[in-house]
Each structure stands twice: as structure tokens, then as C-alpha cells.
Amino acid sequence: MVRKAAVLSPGVAKPERIATVLEREIRTGAIGFGERLQSENELVQRFSVSRNTVRKGLEELSSRGLITTRVGIGSFVTFDGKMVDDAIGWSKALADAGANAEARTLRLEVIRDAALAERLGIANPDFIAVDRVRSNANDGHAISIERSRLPLSPELEEIPLKGLREGSLHKTLRSAGLIPAGGEEWADLEMLTAEDAAILGCPVGAPFLRTRRLTRTEDGRLIEYVTSLLNPAHFALYLEF
């Protein structure tokens, strides 16, 4: 469907005005259930704003519960049988799935990993390492470990000094204008090493679901490479075809 160029009302922040226009179209049925929104480029032209403004408007629309975004097509992780939409941030996704989880940061520092840089096809071997463990807030049993590797860039170089925005890597990346538009994900099983078993409080050699996820911006820039170890008592892989 071709939509007319939109004129934004004055007095309200542009991202919020964009979200309000799109919300009205969703609620009136102009955008049908399950229908894709216009692309970022189309929205930039339609609203005569920057790409960053469009992205903030879409984040606002997502926060209103009217849209979801998924990086990758066809395979998704579930928690206790409920879909985990980690495009909205892992903490919020788990909370929406009913997990009473709490996170603890194990590592937040700049590292050099030439082997990973070569594998990912990037020249700079410097990364920001963000390692976190999640556990059930009620009884403390292990849920997951996530080890994120972010290519070091000017937008992110202060993370090791200032920490994550509101404790959220999702919000930190988006505040830097790094919005996932696509990527790849692999899933297999891994037997816990002694180190990971000690962190998770599980037996050495216990099988955990391992996912390795690579996300990129719309122009192909690498955002994050994250390896997650997920407790199979809660997590499973769901496929659509």
C-alpha cells in the first residue's frame, strides 16, 4: 500500500509524533495485523526526518506494544514454551516470557581477540567484552550465560568506563544508533566446562543449549557477536517454515 507523505504536528518530539501516526494507522486497520511496516528508507522519506529519528519512533511504537522486530527469519528461542523476542532486549524479553530473572555482570572491558576479528572478517581486533550470567530470582538456579563481543568504535568506547545504559546492552546500543537489521544465528549443544559450571552452579559436563548470534546494521556494519549458554530446562529452539 502506498501511503501519503506525513506532516508532523508541532510541539511534540518527532519520534513520538511518528509513533503516534503509525499507531493510529495500526489501530484503524490501515496497517493490517502481521503486515510489515514501510522500510526505514521509506519512512525517512515519508516523514522527512533522519534515519535515527525514524528508529527512535519505531522504538517508541515497540514500547507501546504495537510492533515487534525480529532479527533473523525462521528460528526463535522459547522460554518455558513462550517466544523470546530478544530484539527488544534480553531482559525485557525474558520478563515478557514470565522469567523472574536477575542478571549479574561478570566482565565489562576492552579485549583484543585477533582470531575472532579474522573469523568475523573485520580488521580491528579490539572488542568490548560484556559477559553476564542470569539466574532465577526466587531460588537462584542458573538460567543463562551471555558473552557479547562488540567491535570497539567511537560510539561505544566509553562503555567500560560508564557502564551500560540503565544496565541494558540493548538500550546502550540503540542510544549509539546501532540498530540490528539482520544477522545470523547458530544453535547447538555444549557440555559445560569447569569454569562455566562453577559460574552457573551446575555439574561439569551438563548439556546446555548454545546459540551464537551475529547482528548487523542495515548497511552491513557488525554490531554484536554473542555466545549464549541457555539452560535446557527452560529454553528450546522453535522453528517456523
Disulfide bonds with the S-S distance in Angstrom:
none
